[in-house]
């Protein structure tokens, strides 16, 4: 399988990992943070989408990684709590890692940092992540790492991918010389008795051939992020037969976009699914109470057959041109009129394809 160290050792100030779930992206980000703290006297803020996730991660991943390494155990003999870990340098200096949940404004403005690591940004509050960016203003490093399993196109990690190096692991066929990333379904002999990976001309790609691949940038120049994409097909414990079996599981048959998100590490929106609370909850968490918004915003409204059950999603375009969603509410037309004023909504799109109900002209 490709070595994650290529991504972890990249010193580009803005790095990202857009991956399937359970492929080791958080471990790569943590290793980079540990190496940075061990090499320099710096401060790192490592965020996860909830404070509960922080506690679980610190207990089951971060602490065992330290205990398993005599070197790390020696260097990190300072404070070792759930939220703070300290590297002690030979000259008496220190580096500190703060683990934070990306749900509250207070956590975002409490500490300066030389490096920000945001894990699972698609499940974190975009407005809080924006606040964190100011914490590196005084740093000569100002490094940022983002990781996530993608959700929908042009949101979160997928939006950053569009403005990145779009680096992928290319596999070269030793028979015909064809070189390209493993993709679904083109790189899988699905109908074989035991499915296997193939090149564009149908030659078998063994695990050894896949392992001998290389990282190649999809774009050169004029991008903001150096980002890597990899999916479960690159993992040694995911042969082609397991990929095919996963795609046929009932959950992925019911929600095909989840197969693309979790297995292939790609953003996907299903045109067959209605936008409802369950779908929105995957990309929206913990939004604060509504407050008067001075900046111009935009909004989308998905109508419901019930007059008081329209789903309204409000967002802004931040300083980097990324879409940040700031409020989600289920309400009626009168409340939507209030939201138009409260959030300074300058553009509103109302879906009226399936269920329609009269909307006030003064919206």
Kinemage of the C-alpha trace (Angstrom):
@kinemage 1
@onewidth
@group {chain A} dominant
@subgroup {mainchain}
@vectorlist {calphas} color= white
{ca unk a 1} P 0.000 0.000 0.000
{ca unk a 2} L 1.291 3.547 -0.594
{ca unk a 3} L 3.306 5.047 2.222
{ca unk a 4} L 1.461 7.759 4.102
{ca unk a 5} L 4.822 9.292 5.000
{ca unk a 6} L 4.913 11.070 1.623
{ca unk a 7} L 1.904 13.127 2.637
{ca unk a 8} L 2.989 13.502 6.251
{ca unk a 9} L 6.465 14.799 5.365
{ca unk a 10} L 5.240 17.389 2.881
{ca unk a 11} L 6.178 20.786 4.342
{ca unk a 12} L 3.747 22.777 2.226
{ca unk a 13} L 2.005 25.192 4.615
{ca unk a 14} L -1.494 24.092 3.621
{ca unk a 15} L -1.991 20.349 3.337
{ca unk a 16} L -5.088 18.217 3.062
{ca unk a 17} L -6.180 14.577 2.973
{ca unk a 18} L -9.483 13.736 1.242
{ca unk a 19} L -9.993 10.044 1.949
{ca unk a 20} L -12.425 7.252 2.559
{ca unk a 21} L -13.261 6.442 6.154
{ca unk a 22} L -10.995 4.240 8.279
{ca unk a 23} L -7.934 4.578 6.050
{ca unk a 24} L -5.552 6.183 8.575
{ca unk a 25} L -5.867 9.883 7.711
{ca unk a 26} L -6.155 10.957 11.364
{ca unk a 27} L -3.043 8.934 12.229
{ca unk a 28} L -1.114 10.639 9.414
{ca unk a 29} L -2.170 14.075 10.673
{ca unk a 30} L -1.251 13.177 14.269
{ca unk a 31} L 2.172 11.874 13.187
{ca unk a 32} L 2.827 15.152 11.365
{ca unk a 33} L 1.824 17.130 14.474
{ca unk a 34} L 4.078 14.988 16.716
{ca unk a 35} L 7.028 15.394 14.315
{ca unk a 36} L 6.524 19.156 14.106
{ca unk a 37} L 6.436 19.466 17.910
{ca unk a 38} L 9.466 17.216 18.314
{ca unk a 39} L 11.532 19.183 15.772
{ca unk a 40} L 10.657 22.747 16.750
{ca unk a 41} L 9.388 24.602 19.800
{ca unk a 42} L 5.871 25.268 18.598
{ca unk a 43} L 2.209 25.249 19.585
{ca unk a 44} L -0.311 23.078 17.730
{ca unk a 45} L -4.109 23.054 17.912
{ca unk a 46} L -5.647 19.728 16.825
{ca unk a 47} L -9.435 19.867 16.403
{ca unk a 48} L -12.051 17.168 16.050
{ca unk a 49} L -15.738 17.647 15.308
{ca unk a 50} L -16.944 17.175 18.917
{ca unk a 51} L -15.459 17.260 22.402
{ca unk a 52} L -16.563 13.648 22.879
{ca unk a 53} L -14.534 12.701 19.803
{ca unk a 54} L -11.538 14.461 21.377
{ca unk a 55} L -11.830 12.419 24.573
{ca unk a 56} L -12.224 9.128 22.710
{ca unk a 57} L -9.336 9.916 20.367
{ca unk a 58} L -6.994 10.955 23.184
{ca unk a 59} L -7.760 7.796 25.162
{ca unk a 60} L -7.746 5.228 22.346
{ca unk a 61} L -5.328 6.662 19.766
{ca unk a 62} L -3.068 9.515 20.919
{ca unk a 63} L -2.082 8.130 24.337
{ca unk a 64} L -1.412 4.539 23.127
{ca unk a 65} L 0.785 5.946 20.333
{ca unk a 66} L 2.903 7.700 22.957
{ca unk a 67} L 3.074 4.683 25.270
{ca unk a 68} L 4.103 2.381 22.402
{ca unk a 69} L 7.155 4.510 21.599
{ca unk a 70} L 10.036 4.789 24.131
{ca unk a 71} L 11.206 7.892 22.280
{ca unk a 72} L 7.844 9.667 22.493
{ca unk a 73} L 7.384 8.570 26.091
{ca unk a 74} L 10.692 10.208 26.971
{ca unk a 75} L 10.014 13.413 25.042
{ca unk a 76} L 6.422 13.763 26.246
{ca unk a 77} L 6.992 13.455 29.948
{ca unk a 78} L 5.341 16.793 30.685
{ca unk a 79} L 1.619 17.455 30.907
{ca unk a 80} L -0.394 14.585 29.445
{ca unk a 81} L -4.092 15.242 29.839
{ca unk a 82} L -6.956 14.582 27.456
{ca unk a 83} L -6.714 18.062 25.969
{ca unk a 84} L -3.029 19.005 26.377
{ca unk a 85} L 0.162 17.103 25.541
{ca unk a 86} L 3.657 18.578 25.973
{ca unk a 87} L 6.986 17.765 24.284
{ca unk a 88} L 10.048 18.546 26.434
{ca unk a 89} L 13.101 19.533 24.361
{ca unk a 90} L 16.724 18.818 25.423
{ca unk a 91} L 17.409 22.524 25.947
{ca unk a 92} L 14.465 22.825 28.328
{ca unk a 93} L 12.100 24.315 25.766
{ca unk a 94} L 8.622 22.943 25.176
{ca unk a 95} L 6.108 22.273 22.437
{ca unk a 96} L 2.420 21.952 23.197
{ca unk a 97} L -0.494 20.250 21.422
{ca unk a 98} L -3.988 21.380 22.375
{ca unk a 99} L -6.822 19.002 21.431
{ca unk a 100} L -10.091 20.859 20.932
{ca unk a 101} L -13.631 20.222 19.740
{ca unk a 102} L -14.676 22.358 16.773
{ca unk a 103} L -18.075 23.271 18.159
{ca unk a 104} L -17.660 26.366 20.352
{ca unk a 105} L -16.401 29.853 19.644
{ca unk a 106} L -14.605 30.014 23.025
{ca unk a 107} L -12.306 27.116 22.157
{ca unk a 108} L -11.379 28.760 18.855
{ca unk a 109} L -10.131 32.036 20.352
{ca unk a 110} L -8.356 30.810 23.472
{ca unk a 111} L -4.860 29.858 22.210
{ca unk a 112} L -2.330 31.129 19.625
{ca unk a 113} L -0.832 28.457 17.372
{ca unk a 114} L 1.918 27.714 14.867
{ca unk a 115} L -0.060 24.889 13.290
{ca unk a 116} L -3.750 24.016 12.998
{ca unk a 117} L -4.877 20.441 12.348
{ca unk a 118} L -8.586 20.073 11.582
{ca unk a 119} L -9.793 16.465 11.482
{ca unk a 120} L -13.111 15.611 9.748
{ca unk a 121} L -13.865 19.157 8.648
{ca unk a 122} L -17.072 18.079 6.900
{ca unk a 123} L -18.503 17.212 10.321
{ca unk a 124} L -17.158 20.326 12.056
{ca unk a 125} L -18.748 23.752 12.336
{ca unk a 126} L -17.412 25.805 9.395
{ca unk a 127} L -17.856 29.110 11.235
{ca unk a 128} L -15.732 27.888 14.164
{ca unk a 129} L -13.038 26.576 11.798
{ca unk a 130} L -12.924 30.061 10.253
{ca unk a 131} L -12.283 31.554 13.690
{ca unk a 132} L -9.349 29.207 14.271
{ca unk a 133} L -7.510 30.639 11.260
{ca unk a 134} L -6.805 33.872 13.134
{ca unk a 135} L -4.843 31.955 15.796
{ca unk a 136} L -1.819 31.567 13.473
{ca unk a 137} L -1.602 35.270 12.520
{ca unk a 138} L 1.519 35.897 14.637
{ca unk a 139} L 3.317 32.681 13.681
{ca unk a 140} L 6.179 32.427 11.201
{ca unk a 141} L 4.965 28.895 10.455
{ca unk a 142} L 1.178 29.337 10.136
{ca unk a 143} L 0.780 25.720 9.013
{ca unk a 144} L -2.616 24.132 8.402
{ca unk a 145} L -3.633 20.511 7.842
{ca unk a 146} L -7.190 19.443 7.043
{ca unk a 147} L -8.553 15.909 6.747
{ca unk a 148} L -11.992 14.488 6.108
{ca unk a 149} L -14.137 11.880 4.519
{ca unk a 150} L -15.996 14.007 1.948
{ca unk a 151} L -19.762 14.409 1.928
{ca unk a 152} L -21.332 16.543 -0.803
{ca unk a 153} L -19.651 18.307 -3.763
{ca unk a 154} L -18.293 21.842 -3.270
{ca unk a 155} L -18.554 21.577 0.519
{ca unk a 156} L -15.856 21.156 3.149
{ca unk a 157} L -12.919 19.020 2.046
{ca unk a 158} L -14.301 18.715 -1.509
{ca unk a 159} L -14.317 22.508 -1.890
{ca unk a 160} L -10.661 22.673 -0.815
{ca unk a 161} L -9.814 19.814 -3.214
{ca unk a 162} L -10.912 21.951 -6.153
{ca unk a 163} L -8.286 24.556 -5.195
{ca unk a 164} L -5.448 22.088 -4.629
{ca unk a 165} L -2.689 20.058 -6.258
{ca unk a 166} L -5.198 17.149 -6.527
{ca unk a 167} L -2.444 14.620 -5.877
{ca unk a 168} L -3.378 10.954 -6.444
{ca unk a 169} L -1.650 7.574 -6.226
{ca unk a 170} L -1.060 6.370 -9.803
{ca unk a 171} L -0.574 2.673 -10.555
{ca unk a 172} L 1.439 1.653 -13.620
{ca unk a 173} L 0.602 -1.597 -15.408
{ca unk a 174} L 3.847 -3.548 -16.089
{ca unk a 175} L 2.296 -5.197 -19.168
{ca unk a 176} L 0.963 -2.233 -21.180
{ca unk a 177} L 2.398 0.753 -19.340
{ca unk a 178} L -0.992 2.314 -18.603
{ca unk a 179} L -0.780 4.534 -15.500
{ca unk a 180} L -3.744 5.933 -13.618
{ca unk a 181} L -5.431 5.955 -10.187
{ca unk a 182} L -7.646 3.072 -9.075
{ca unk a 183} L -11.259 4.085 -9.687
{ca unk a 184} L -14.680 2.490 -9.351
{ca unk a 185} L -15.857 0.566 -11.299
{ca unk a 186} L -13.268 0.839 -14.095
{ca unk a 187} L -10.376 -0.590 -12.052
{ca unk a 188} L -12.248 -3.707 -10.899
{ca unk a 189} L -13.028 -6.926 -12.782
{ca unk a 190} L -16.475 -7.052 -11.199
{ca unk a 191} L -17.830 -10.067 -13.082
{ca unk a 192} L -14.889 -12.365 -12.368
{ca unk a 193} L -15.543 -15.335 -10.080
{ca unk a 194} L -13.230 -13.616 -7.608
{ca unk a 195} L -13.037 -9.893 -8.522
{ca unk a 196} L -9.564 -8.393 -8.956
{ca unk a 197} L -8.042 -5.013 -9.807
{ca unk a 198} L -7.271 -4.251 -13.450
{ca unk a 199} L -5.674 -1.556 -15.608
{ca unk a 200} L -7.554 0.258 -18.383
{ca unk a 201} L -6.760 -2.619 -20.784
{ca unk a 202} L -7.857 -5.378 -18.428
{ca unk a 203} L -4.493 -6.619 -17.151
{ca unk a 204} L -4.456 -7.707 -13.505
{ca unk a 205} L -2.952 -5.331 -10.953
{ca unk a 206} L -1.588 -7.253 -7.986
{ca unk a 207} L -1.050 -5.755 -4.552
{ca unk a 208} L 2.695 -5.573 -5.280
{ca unk a 209} L 2.032 -3.564 -8.454
{ca unk a 210} L -0.300 -1.214 -6.588
{ca unk a 211} L 2.268 -0.750 -3.822
{ca unk a 212} L 4.891 0.262 -6.423
{ca unk a 213} L 2.818 3.243 -7.583
{ca unk a 214} L 3.625 6.903 -7.037
{ca unk a 215} L 2.027 10.199 -5.969
{ca unk a 216} L 1.396 12.512 -8.929
{ca unk a 217} L -0.094 16.007 -8.892
{ca unk a 218} L -3.210 16.431 -10.987
{ca unk a 219} L -2.576 20.171 -11.242
{ca unk a 220} L 0.539 22.324 -11.422
{ca unk a 221} L 0.574 25.878 -10.125
{ca unk a 222} L -2.260 28.285 -9.311
{ca unk a 223} L -3.595 26.375 -6.319
{ca unk a 224} L -3.757 27.088 -2.604
{ca unk a 225} L -3.577 23.624 -1.022
{ca unk a 226} L -1.397 20.547 -1.444
{ca unk a 227} L -3.927 17.770 -1.092
{ca unk a 228} L -3.850 13.989 -1.386
{ca unk a 229} L -6.708 11.633 -2.185
{ca unk a 230} L -6.766 7.934 -1.413
{ca unk a 231} L -9.487 5.366 -0.937
{ca unk a 232} L -9.929 1.885 0.465
{ca unk a 233} L -8.774 0.240 -2.767
{ca unk a 234} L -5.241 1.282 -1.779
{ca unk a 235} L -5.468 -0.477 1.580
{ca unk a 236} L -3.886 -3.974 1.783
{ca unk a 237} L -6.900 -5.370 3.643
{ca unk a 238} L -9.323 -4.238 0.913
{ca unk a 239} L -8.955 -6.576 -2.098
{ca unk a 240} L -11.260 -5.988 -5.062
{ca unk a 241} L -13.659 -8.704 -3.900
{ca unk a 242} L -14.240 -6.838 -0.645
{ca unk a 243} L -14.902 -3.564 -2.511
{ca unk a 244} L -17.505 -5.311 -4.679
{ca unk a 245} L -19.113 -6.929 -1.641
{ca unk a 246} L -19.261 -3.576 0.162
{ca unk a 247} L -20.949 -1.863 -2.784
{ca unk a 248} L -23.659 -4.524 -2.695
{ca unk a 249} L -24.392 -4.099 1.011
{ca unk a 250} L -27.929 -2.959 1.732
{ca unk a 251} L -26.851 0.323 3.343
{ca unk a 252} L -24.914 1.373 0.262
{ca unk a 253} L -27.708 0.208 -2.026
{ca unk a 254} L -30.142 2.420 -0.093
{ca unk a 255} L -27.682 5.328 0.135
{ca unk a 256} L -25.259 4.996 -2.810
{ca unk a 257} L -23.612 8.334 -2.025
{ca unk a 258} L -22.249 6.826 1.212
{ca unk a 259} L -20.315 4.218 -0.783
{ca unk a 260} L -18.607 7.032 -2.673
{ca unk a 261} L -17.946 8.984 0.546
{ca unk a 262} L -16.794 6.200 2.863
{ca unk a 263} L -15.202 3.638 0.517
{ca unk a 264} L -14.014 5.721 -2.434
{ca unk a 265} L -13.289 8.958 -0.550
{ca unk a 266} L -15.221 11.044 -3.072
{ca unk a 267} L -17.981 13.657 -2.663
{ca unk a 268} L -21.358 12.556 -3.927
{ca unk a 269} L -24.903 13.895 -3.967
{ca unk a 270} L -27.765 11.536 -4.737
{ca unk a 271} L -30.419 13.027 -6.967
{ca unk a 272} L -32.857 10.352 -5.852
{ca unk a 273} L -32.852 11.371 -2.183
{ca unk a 274} L -34.878 14.178 -0.665
{ca unk a 275} L -33.035 16.717 1.424
{ca unk a 276} L -34.149 16.039 4.990
{ca unk a 277} L -32.895 16.415 8.535
{ca unk a 278} L -30.942 13.145 8.377
{ca unk a 279} L -29.092 14.124 5.216
{ca unk a 280} L -28.358 17.639 6.446
{ca unk a 281} L -27.205 16.376 9.844
{ca unk a 282} L -24.283 14.617 8.144
{ca unk a 283} L -22.769 17.959 7.179
{ca unk a 284} L -24.262 20.300 9.799
{ca unk a 285} L -23.681 20.068 13.541
{ca unk a 286} L -24.285 22.267 16.582
{ca unk a 287} L -25.224 25.607 15.061
{ca unk a 288} L -25.589 28.514 17.510
{ca unk a 289} L -28.826 30.433 18.156
{ca unk a 290} L -29.753 32.885 15.431
{ca unk a 291} L -28.249 36.351 15.802
{ca unk a 292} L -28.276 39.478 13.640
{ca unk a 293} L -25.855 38.930 10.765
{ca unk a 294} L -24.200 41.974 9.204
{ca unk a 295} L -22.545 40.275 6.227
{ca unk a 296} L -24.553 39.433 3.126
{ca unk a 297} L -25.624 35.771 3.070
{ca unk a 298} L -27.360 33.332 0.736
{ca unk a 299} L -29.943 30.645 1.480
{ca unk a 300} L -31.682 27.632 0.015
{ca unk a 301} L -35.164 26.482 0.961
{ca unk a 302} L -36.356 22.911 0.386
{ca unk a 303} L -40.153 22.939 0.473
{ca unk a 304} L -42.261 20.470 2.404
{ca unk a 305} L -45.919 19.471 1.927
{ca unk a 306} L -46.414 20.810 5.459
{ca unk a 307} L -46.578 24.624 5.464
{ca unk a 308} L -44.507 24.915 8.654
{ca unk a 309} L -41.831 22.351 7.747
{ca unk a 310} L -39.691 23.985 5.048
{ca unk a 311} L -35.957 23.366 5.470
{ca unk a 312} L -33.820 26.500 5.242
{ca unk a 313} L -30.017 26.433 4.982
{ca unk a 314} L -28.133 29.747 5.240
{ca unk a 315} L -24.504 30.315 4.316
{ca unk a 316} L -21.763 32.820 3.545
{ca unk a 317} L -18.712 32.897 1.301
{ca unk a 318} L -15.700 33.371 3.584
{ca unk a 319} L -12.508 35.315 2.943
{ca unk a 320} L -10.932 32.390 1.084
{ca unk a 321} L -13.930 31.941 -1.204
{ca unk a 322} L -15.145 28.783 0.544
{ca unk a 323} L -18.804 28.251 1.424
{ca unk a 324} L -19.475 28.266 5.170
{ca unk a 325} L -22.934 27.304 6.381
{ca unk a 326} L -23.985 29.255 9.446
{ca unk a 327} L -27.609 28.339 10.195
{ca unk a 328} L -30.091 25.528 9.612
{ca unk a 329} L -33.766 25.756 10.497
{ca unk a 330} L -37.078 24.029 9.777
{ca unk a 331} L -39.824 26.642 9.665
{ca unk a 332} L -42.802 28.216 7.881
{ca unk a 333} L -43.003 31.136 5.470
{ca unk a 334} L -43.447 33.788 8.181
{ca unk a 335} L -40.322 32.633 9.983
{ca unk a 336} L -38.422 32.546 6.677
{ca unk a 337} L -39.337 36.205 6.162
{ca unk a 338} L -37.822 36.932 9.585
{ca unk a 339} L -34.691 34.981 8.697
{ca unk a 340} L -34.317 37.041 5.516
{ca unk a 341} L -33.947 40.139 7.681
{ca unk a 342} L -32.116 38.526 10.592
{ca unk a 343} L -29.383 36.989 8.435
{ca unk a 344} L -29.274 39.671 5.742
{ca unk a 345} L -30.087 37.102 3.048
{ca unk a 346} L -29.363 38.649 -0.354
{ca unk a 347} L -30.117 35.614 -2.496
{ca unk a 348} L -32.714 32.932 -1.744
{ca unk a 349} L -33.382 29.860 -3.884
{ca unk a 350} L -36.636 27.968 -3.210
{ca unk a 351} L -37.072 24.433 -4.520
{ca unk a 352} L -40.553 23.989 -5.973
{ca unk a 353} L -40.236 20.834 -8.072
{ca unk a 354} L -42.207 18.310 -6.066
{ca unk a 355} L -44.135 19.860 -3.181
{ca unk a 356} L -45.307 23.423 -3.550
{ca unk a 357} L -47.257 25.733 -1.310
{ca unk a 358} L -48.034 29.425 -1.725
{ca unk a 359} L -45.166 31.622 -0.554
{ca unk a 360} L -45.566 35.259 0.465
{ca unk a 361} L -44.704 37.750 -2.285
{ca unk a 362} L -42.806 39.950 0.163
{ca unk a 363} L -40.055 37.409 0.814
